[in-house]
Amino acid sequence: MAILKFHKPTEKDEIGYFAPLTWPFWRAVLVCFCLCCLVGHWLEMPYCWLMDQCFGIVADDYAVWTDPWYHPYWVYGFGAVFMTLLIEPLKERLILRRKTLWGAFLESLVLAIVIAMVLELVMGWLINQPDPATGEYPFWDNSQLPGNVFGQAWLVNDFFIGLAAMLYVWVIFPVVCEGFALLSPKAANVVFALIVAAFIAGVTASYLELKLWEKY
């Protein structure tokens, strides 16, 4: 529980959270899924503004500008689950192998960027092929951007995704786990149920609101 205190992080603060055979682990994963669906939406707004200012690649009618603030962006929630199941155990192994936390952090950051690039590239090859007649990409077009990978992945995106992954596995997920550990099992389950219920209510309200907008 030391991670909730203000002190220099140690190896013990960052390992032991990957415990997929326990309920506390999955409780924390589900809470992070709910939180990241919303926080990812909020972070996408300044990120899209920055990318539009620098590269002019965000459409004026992009949904992030009009969606209710409590509307979930599911990709970030599922991304959090993916990071927990893949990058968290990698991070813990790197910590045990490296002499310093900084070394483990930098190596895990590089791995996260590479993983993000590969995923973006594979997703692009599968679902984002350009139209044979017009050459237009159906979802995103990185082909003209500096640092693109085969016209699909974009290293700028992958770098920021890697940073987000580091923030998640080094700070957010451990803090959520430790926060629940401070509570009794019953109280932790009550807090978990309240968070999930609030998330479901927000999701329902946001989709109803968007449905009403479509009618008018």
Salt bridges, closest charged atoms under 4 A:
ASP13 OD2 - HIS7 NE2 2.89
GLU14 OE1 - LYS91 NZ 3.04
GLU88 OE2 - LYS91 NZ 3.24
GLU107 OE2 - ARG97 NH2 2.54
GLU107 OE1 - ARG98 NE 2.70
GLU214 OE1 - LYS211 NZ 3.98
